[in-house]
Amino acid sequence: MIKDLKLKKAIIVIVLGIVALIVAKIMEEYRLAGHNIVLAISGVLLIVGALISIYPILFAKKVDKDGKKVELQPVAKEAITEETAS
């Protein structure tokens, strides 16, 4: 599902945010200057990662003509034709 909905970038950004959070906490423990900046960067990365992961849900394609039913349909890699199916 991660590959189908193209959430790889979101996961990478969230992991970078978590790593930045850990670095900020280590810097705070050793009382190094600049830990607030790293903490702010961590927060921004986590928010951006969350927004990127919500993007496919917000812009899902409507399945029926009335617009009452909405489903997530990942983008097909290639169109399957009768020649390739057999």
TAQUIBEL-V179392 format. One record per pair of residues at least 4 apart in sequence whose C-alpha atoms are under 6 Angstrom apart, sorted by the first residue. I is the first residue (numbers start at 1). J is the second residue. Records with the same first field share a line. If there is no record, write none. Layout:
I=J ; J
//
This chain:
1=5
2=6 ; 7
4=74
5=74
10=49 ; 52 ; 53
13=45 ; 49
14=46 ; 49
17=42 ; 45 ; 46
20=42
21=39 ; 42
24=35 ; 38 ; 39
27=31 ; 32 ; 35
28=35
56=60
60=72
62=67 ; 70
63=70
//
